[in-house]
Amino acid sequence: MTTRRERAKAQVGQLNRELEPKRNETKKVNQRQEKLANFLIDVAKYVLTGVIIASLFDEMTNKLSLYVLGVSIVFSTLLVGLRLSSKTKE
């Protein structure tokens, strides 16, 4: 004969075994999102560094387009990277 408490523990154990693959799957998704977020943030840093270094050269004919394109890439990749990283922390 089993008591209610033992049956409840058995049910909880069974539910934990059923949910374990789903937990691993969400961990993998979170790790991928975190890696992608870190990559996008790094891309934003590299583009910003490239824009700053390129602006130091006098041979540039159209610096305004360089600034506009560079800043738009930096903000877009940084925004997506930060959104993804905030989703992985939850």
N, CA, C and O atoms as a GROMACS GRO file, in nm:
protein
  360
    1MET      N    1   0.083  -0.118   0.000
    1MET     CA    2   0.000   0.000   0.000
    1MET      C    3   0.089   0.125   0.000
    1MET      O    4   0.190   0.134   0.069
    2THR      N    5   0.046   0.218  -0.079
    2THR     CA    6   0.120   0.344  -0.084
    2THR      C    7   0.033   0.455  -0.028
    2THR      O    8  -0.089   0.454  -0.036
    3THR      N    9   0.101   0.549   0.028
    3THR     CA   10   0.030   0.663   0.085
    3THR      C   11   0.011   0.769  -0.021
    3THR      O   12   0.070   0.763  -0.129
    4ARG      N   13  -0.070   0.865   0.012
    4ARG     CA   14  -0.092   0.976  -0.082
    4ARG      C   15   0.037   1.050  -0.110
    4ARG      O   16   0.063   1.091  -0.224
    5ARG      N   17   0.116   1.067  -0.008
    5ARG     CA   18   0.242   1.141  -0.022
    5ARG      C   19   0.336   1.068  -0.119
    5ARG      O   20   0.400   1.132  -0.203
    6GLU      N   21   0.345   0.937  -0.107
    6GLU     CA   22   0.431   0.860  -0.196
    6GLU      C   23   0.381   0.865  -0.339
    6GLU      O   24   0.460   0.875  -0.433
    7ARG      N   25   0.249   0.858  -0.358
    7ARG     CA   26   0.193   0.868  -0.492
    7ARG      C   27   0.219   1.006  -0.551
    7ARG      O   28   0.250   1.018  -0.670
    8ALA      N   29   0.207   1.110  -0.469
    8ALA     CA   30   0.233   1.246  -0.517
    8ALA      C   31   0.380   1.261  -0.557
    8ALA      O   32   0.409   1.324  -0.659
    9LYS      N   33   0.471   1.205  -0.479
    9LYS     CA   34   0.613   1.211  -0.514
    9LYS      C   35   0.641   1.136  -0.644
    9LYS      O   36   0.721   1.181  -0.726
   10ALA      N   37   0.575   1.024  -0.662
   10ALA     CA   38   0.593   0.947  -0.785
   10ALA      C   39   0.543   1.026  -0.905
   10ALA      O   40   0.607   1.026  -1.010
   11GLN      N   41   0.431   1.093  -0.890
   11GLN     CA   42   0.377   1.173  -1.000
   11GLN      C   43   0.469   1.290  -1.033
   11GLN      O   44   0.492   1.320  -1.150
   12VAL      N   45   0.522   1.355  -0.929
   12VAL     CA   46   0.615   1.467  -0.951
   12VAL      C   47   0.742   1.417  -1.020
   12VAL      O   48   0.793   1.483  -1.110
   13GLY      N   49   0.791   1.302  -0.978
   13GLY     CA   50   0.909   1.245  -1.042
   13GLY      C   51   0.885   1.214  -1.188
   13GLY      O   52   0.970   1.238  -1.272
   14GLN      N   53   0.766   1.160  -1.218
   14GLN     CA   54   0.732   1.130  -1.356
   14GLN      C   55   0.722   1.257  -1.439
   14GLN      O   56   0.769   1.260  -1.553
   15LEU      N   57   0.662   1.362  -1.384
   15LEU     CA   58   0.652   1.489  -1.456
   15LEU      C   59   0.790   1.549  -1.480
   15LEU      O   60   0.816   1.604  -1.587
   16ASN      N   61   0.878   1.538  -1.382
   16ASN     CA   62   1.014   1.590  -1.399
   16ASN      C   63   1.087   1.518  -1.511
   16ASN      O   64   1.159   1.580  -1.589
   17ARG      N   65   1.069   1.385  -1.519
   17ARG     CA   66   1.133   1.309  -1.626
   17ARG      C   67   1.076   1.348  -1.762
   17ARG      O   68   1.150   1.351  -1.861
   18GLU      N   69   0.948   1.378  -1.768
   18GLU     CA   70   0.887   1.419  -1.895
   18GLU      C   71   0.931   1.559  -1.937
   18GLU      O   72   0.946   1.588  -2.056
   19LEU      N   73   0.953   1.646  -1.839
   19LEU     CA   74   0.990   1.785  -1.871
   19LEU      C   75   1.139   1.804  -1.893
   19LEU      O   76   1.179   1.908  -1.945
   20GLU      N   77   1.221   1.708  -1.856
   20GLU     CA   78   1.366   1.723  -1.866
   20GLU      C   79   1.414   1.750  -2.010
   20GLU      O   80   1.497   1.839  -2.028
   21PRO      N   81   1.366   1.679  -2.112
   21PRO     CA   82   1.411   1.713  -2.249
   21PRO      C   83   1.372   1.854  -2.290
   21PRO      O   84   1.447   1.921  -2.362
   22LYS      N   85   1.257   1.901  -2.247
   22LYS     CA   86   1.215   2.037  -2.281
   22LYS      C   87   1.305   2.139  -2.215
   22LYS      O   88   1.336   2.242  -2.275
   23ARG      N   89   1.347   2.113  -2.093
   23ARG     CA   90   1.438   2.206  -2.025
   23ARG      C   91   1.572   2.214  -2.098
   23ARG      O   92   1.626   2.323  -2.116
   24ASN      N   93   1.624   2.099  -2.139
   24ASN     CA   94   1.751   2.099  -2.213
   24ASN      C   95   1.737   2.174  -2.345
   24ASN      O   96   1.828   2.244  -2.387
   25GLU      N   97   1.622   2.158  -2.409
   25GLU     CA   98   1.599   2.226  -2.537
   25GLU      C   99   1.597   2.378  -2.517
   25GLU      O  100   1.654   2.451  -2.597
   26THR      N  101   1.530   2.424  -2.412
   26THR     CA  102   1.526   2.569  -2.388
   26THR      C  103   1.664   2.622  -2.350
   26THR      O  104   1.697   2.735  -2.384
   27LYS      N  105   1.744   2.542  -2.280
   27LYS     CA  106   1.880   2.585  -2.248
   27LYS      C  107   1.962   2.602  -2.374
   27LYS      O  108   2.039   2.697  -2.386
   28LYS      N  109   1.945   2.508  -2.471
   28LYS     CA  110   2.019   2.518  -2.596
   28LYS      C  111   1.976   2.642  -2.674
   28LYS      O  112   2.060   2.712  -2.731
   29VAL      N  113   1.846   2.670  -2.676
   29VAL     CA  114   1.797   2.788  -2.746
   29VAL      C  115   1.851   2.914  -2.679
   29VAL      O  116   1.893   3.007  -2.747
   30ASN      N  117   1.850   2.917  -2.547
   30ASN     CA  118   1.901   3.034  -2.476
   30ASN      C  119   2.050   3.052  -2.501
   30ASN      O  120   2.098   3.165  -2.514
   31GLN      N  121   2.125   2.942  -2.507
   31GLN     CA  122   2.268   2.954  -2.534
   31GLN      C  123   2.292   3.006  -2.675
   31GLN      O  124   2.381   3.089  -2.696
   32ARG      N  125   2.213   2.959  -2.770
   32ARG     CA  126   2.228   3.008  -2.907
   32ARG      C  127   2.193   3.155  -2.917
   32ARG      O  128   2.262   3.232  -2.984
   33GLN      N  129   2.085   3.195  -2.850
   33GLN     CA  130   2.047   3.336  -2.853
   33GLN      C  131   2.153   3.422  -2.788
   33GLN      O  132   2.183   3.531  -2.835
   34GLU      N  133   2.210   3.373  -2.679
   34GLU     CA  134   2.314   3.450  -2.610
   34GLU      C  135   2.438   3.464  -2.697
   34GLU      O  136   2.499   3.571  -2.702
   35LYS      N  137   2.476   3.357  -2.766
   35LYS     CA  138   2.592   3.365  -2.855
   35LYS      C  139   2.566   3.460  -2.971
   35LYS      O  140   2.653   3.538  -3.009
   36LEU      N  141   2.445   3.452  -3.027
   36LEU     CA  142   2.410   3.543  -3.136
   36LEU      C  143   2.409   3.688  -3.087
   36LEU      O  144   2.455   3.778  -3.157
   37ALA      N  145   2.356   3.710  -2.968
   37ALA     CA  146   2.354   3.845  -2.911
   37ALA      C  147   2.495   3.898  -2.891
   37ALA      O  148   2.524   4.013  -2.924
   38ASN      N  149   2.583   3.815  -2.838
   38ASN     CA  150   2.722   3.858  -2.819
   38ASN      C  151   2.790   3.887  -2.953
   38ASN      O  152   2.867   3.982  -2.964
   39PHE      N  153   2.760   3.805  -3.053
   39PHE     CA  154   2.817   3.827  -3.186
   39PHE      C  155   2.771   3.960  -3.244
   39PHE      O  156   2.852   4.036  -3.298
   40LEU      N  157   2.642   3.989  -3.234
   40LEU     CA  158   2.590   4.114  -3.290
   40LEU      C  159   2.645   4.235  -3.217
   40LEU      O  160   2.672   4.338  -3.279
   41ILE      N  161   2.662   4.225  -3.088
   41ILE     CA  162   2.722   4.336  -3.012
   41ILE      C  163   2.867   4.356  -3.054
   41ILE      O  164   2.913   4.470  -3.065
   42ASP      N  165   2.939   4.246  -3.078
   42ASP     CA  166   3.077   4.258  -3.126
   42ASP      C  167   3.082   4.321  -3.265
   42ASP      O  168   3.170   4.402  -3.293
   43VAL      N  169   2.989   4.284  -3.352
   43VAL     CA  170   2.984   4.343  -3.485
   43VAL      C  171   2.962   4.494  -3.475
   43VAL      O  172   3.025   4.571  -3.547
   44ALA      N  173   2.875   4.535  -3.385
   44ALA     CA  174   2.850   4.678  -3.367
   44ALA      C  175   2.978   4.749  -3.322
   44ALA      O  176   3.008   4.859  -3.369
   45LYS      N  177   3.053   4.687  -3.232
   45LYS     CA  178   3.178   4.749  -3.186
   45LYS      C  179   3.280   4.759  -3.299
   45LYS      O  180   3.348   4.860  -3.313
   46TYR      N  181   3.290   4.652  -3.380
   46TYR     CA  182   3.388   4.653  -3.488
   46TYR      C  183   3.352   4.755  -3.595
   46TYR      O  184   3.440   4.823  -3.648
   47VAL      N  185   3.225   4.766  -3.627
   47VAL     CA  186   3.183   4.864  -3.728
   47VAL      C  187   3.210   5.005  -3.677
   47VAL      O  188   3.258   5.090  -3.752
   48LEU      N  189   3.179   5.031  -3.551
   48LEU     CA  190   3.205   5.163  -3.494
   48LEU      C  191   3.355   5.195  -3.496
   48LEU      O  192   3.394   5.307  -3.528
   49THR      N  193   3.437   5.097  -3.463
   49THR     CA  194   3.581   5.117  -3.469
   49THR      C  195   3.626   5.145  -3.613
   49THR      O  196   3.710   5.231  -3.636
   50GLY      N  197   3.570   5.071  -3.709
   50GLY     CA  198   3.604   5.093  -3.849
   50GLY      C  199   3.564   5.231  -3.897
   50GLY      O  200   3.638   5.294  -3.972
   51VAL      N  201   3.448   5.278  -3.855
   51VAL     CA  202   3.404   5.412  -3.895
   51VAL      C  203   3.496   5.519  -3.836
   51VAL      O  204   3.532   5.615  -3.905
   52ILE      N  205   3.535   5.502  -3.713
   52ILE     CA  206   3.624   5.600  -3.649
   52ILE      C  207   3.760   5.601  -3.719
   52ILE      O  208   3.815   5.708  -3.746
   53ILE      N  209   3.815   5.484  -3.747
   53ILE     CA  210   3.945   5.477  -3.813
   53ILE      C  211   3.937   5.531  -3.956
   53ILE      O  212   4.027   5.602  -4.002
   54ALA      N  213   3.829   5.496  -4.027
   54ALA     CA  214   3.815   5.544  -4.165
   54ALA      C  215   3.797   5.695  -4.170
   54ALA      O  216   3.838   5.758  -4.268
   55SER      N  217   3.738   5.753  -4.068
   55SER     CA  218   3.719   5.898  -4.070
   55SER      C  219   3.850   5.974  -4.052
   55SER      O  220   3.858   6.094  -4.082
   56LEU      N  221   3.953   5.906  -4.003
   56LEU     CA  222   4.082   5.971  -3.984
   56LEU      C  223   4.158   5.989  -4.116
   56LEU      O  224   4.248   6.073  -4.124
   57PHE      N  225   4.122   5.914  -4.217
   57PHE     CA  226   4.190   5.925  -4.345
   57PHE      C  227   4.135   6.044  -4.424
   57PHE      O  228   4.014   6.066  -4.427
   58ASP      N  229   4.224   6.118  -4.486
   58ASP     CA  230   4.184   6.237  -4.560
   58ASP      C  231   4.137   6.204  -4.702
   58ASP      O  232   4.076   6.288  -4.768
   59GLU      N  233   4.163   6.084  -4.748
   59GLU     CA  234   4.129   6.047  -4.885
   59GLU      C  235   3.981   6.016  -4.904
   59GLU      O  236   3.937   5.991  -5.016
   60MET      N  237   3.905   6.016  -4.798
   60MET     CA  238   3.762   5.987  -4.808
   60MET      C  239   3.693   6.103  -4.877
   60MET      O  240   3.710   6.219  -4.838
   61THR      N  241   3.615   6.074  -4.979
   61THR     CA  242   3.547   6.179  -5.053
   61THR      C  243   3.410   6.211  -4.993
   61THR      O  244   3.369   6.327  -4.989
   62ASN      N  245   3.339   6.109  -4.946
   62ASN     CA  246   3.205   6.130  -4.894
   62ASN      C  247   3.196   6.074  -4.751
   62ASN      O  248   3.152   5.962  -4.729
   63LYS      N  249   3.238   6.155  -4.656
   63LYS     CA  250   3.239   6.111  -4.518
   63LYS      C  251   3.098   6.103  -4.458
   63LYS      O  252   3.074   6.025  -4.366
   64LEU      N  253   3.007   6.183  -4.510
   64LEU     CA  254   2.870   6.182  -4.457
   64LEU      C  255   2.804   6.046  -4.479
   64LEU      O  256   2.737   5.994  -4.389
   65SER      N  257   2.822   5.988  -4.596
   65SER     CA  258   2.763   5.856  -4.622
   65SER      C  259   2.828   5.749  -4.533
   65SER      O  260   2.761   5.656  -4.489
   66LEU      N  261   2.957   5.763  -4.508
   66LEU     CA  262   3.026   5.671  -4.417
   66LEU      C  263   2.966   5.678  -4.278
   66LEU      O  264   2.939   5.575  -4.216
   67TYR      N  265   2.945   5.799  -4.228
   67TYR     CA  266   2.888   5.816  -4.095
   67TYR      C  267   2.746   5.764  -4.087
   67TYR      O  268   2.710   5.695  -3.991
   68VAL      N  269   2.665   5.796  -4.186
   68VAL     CA  270   2.523   5.755  -4.184
   68VAL      C  271   2.513   5.603  -4.191
   68VAL      O  272   2.440   5.542  -4.113
   69LEU      N  273   2.584   5.542  -4.285
   69LEU     CA  274   2.580   5.397  -4.300
   69LEU      C  275   2.637   5.327  -4.177
   69LEU      O  276   2.579   5.230  -4.127
   70GLY      N  277   2.749   5.376  -4.128
   70GLY     CA  278   2.812   5.314  -4.011
   70GLY      C  279   2.726   5.323  -3.887
   70GLY      O  280   2.711   5.225  -3.814
   71VAL      N  281   2.670   5.441  -3.861
   71VAL     CA  282   2.588   5.459  -3.742
   71VAL      C  283   2.460   5.376  -3.752
   71VAL      O  284   2.414   5.321  -3.652
   72SER      N  285   2.402   5.366  -3.871
   72SER     CA  286   2.280   5.287  -3.885
   72SER      C  287   2.309   5.138  -3.862
   72SER      O  288   2.228   5.068  -3.800
   73ILE      N  289   2.422   5.089  -3.912
   73ILE     CA  290   2.458   4.949  -3.888
   73ILE      C  291   2.486   4.924  -3.741
   73ILE      O  292   2.442   4.824  -3.684
   74VAL      N  293   2.557   5.017  -3.678
   74VAL     CA  294   2.589   5.002  -3.536
   74VAL      C  295   2.461   4.998  -3.452
   74VAL      O  296   2.445   4.909  -3.367
   75PHE      N  297   2.371   5.092  -3.475
   75PHE     CA  298   2.250   5.095  -3.394
   75PHE      C  299   2.160   4.975  -3.419
   75PHE      O  300   2.100   4.922  -3.325
   76SER      N  301   2.150   4.932  -3.543
   76SER     CA  302   2.062   4.818  -3.571
   76SER      C  303   2.116   4.688  -3.512
   76SER      O  304   2.041   4.613  -3.451
   77THR      N  305   2.246   4.661  -3.528
   77THR     CA  306   2.302   4.538  -3.472
   77THR      C  307   2.306   4.544  -3.320
   77THR      O  308   2.284   4.443  -3.254
   78LEU      N  309   2.334   4.660  -3.265
   78LEU     CA  310   2.336   4.673  -3.120
   78LEU      C  311   2.197   4.655  -3.061
   78LEU      O  312   2.181   4.590  -2.958
   79LEU      N  313   2.097   4.710  -3.126
   79LEU     CA  314   1.959   4.696  -3.078
   79LEU      C  315   1.914   4.550  -3.081
   79LEU      O  316   1.857   4.502  -2.983
   80VAL      N  317   1.940   4.481  -3.190
   80VAL     CA  318   1.901   4.340  -3.199
   80VAL      C  319   1.980   4.257  -3.098
   80VAL      O  320   1.923   4.169  -3.033
   81GLY      N  321   2.108   4.283  -3.085
   81GLY     CA  322   2.190   4.210  -2.988
   81GLY      C  323   2.145   4.229  -2.845
   81GLY      O  324   2.141   4.133  -2.767
   82LEU      N  325   2.111   4.352  -2.810
   82LEU     CA  326   2.065   4.379  -2.673
   82LEU      C  327   1.928   4.318  -2.646
   82LEU      O  328   1.902   4.271  -2.535
   83ARG      N  329   1.842   4.319  -2.746
   83ARG     CA  330   1.710   4.255  -2.728
   83ARG      C  331   1.723   4.106  -2.708
   83ARG      O  332   1.654   4.047  -2.625
   84LEU      N  333   1.811   4.043  -2.785
   84LEU     CA  334   1.831   3.900  -2.770
   84LEU      C  335   1.895   3.866  -2.636
   84LEU      O  336   1.859   3.766  -2.573
   85SER      N  337   1.989   3.949  -2.592
   85SER     CA  338   2.054   3.920  -2.464
   85SER      C  339   1.958   3.941  -2.348
   85SER      O  340   1.969   3.872  -2.247
   86SER      N  341   1.864   4.035  -2.359
   86SER     CA  342   1.768   4.052  -2.249
   86SER      C  343   1.668   3.937  -2.245
   86SER      O  344   1.616   3.906  -2.138
   87LYS      N  345   1.640   3.874  -2.358
   87LYS     CA  346   1.550   3.757  -2.360
   87LYS      C  347   1.617   3.635  -2.298
   87LYS      O  348   1.549   3.550  -2.240
   88THR      N  349   1.748   3.624  -2.310
   88THR     CA  350   1.816   3.506  -2.254
   88THR      C  351   1.828   3.516  -2.104
   88THR      O  352   1.844   3.412  -2.039
   89LYS      N  353   1.822   3.633  -2.046
   89LYS     CA  354   1.836   3.647  -1.901
   89LYS      C  355   1.708   3.611  -1.827
   89LYS      O  356   1.711   3.581  -1.708
   90GLU      N  357   1.594   3.613  -1.896
   90GLU     CA  358   1.466   3.587  -1.831
   90GLU      C  359   1.450   3.443  -1.792
   90GLU      O  360   1.346   3.405  -1.737
   0.00000   0.00000   0.00000
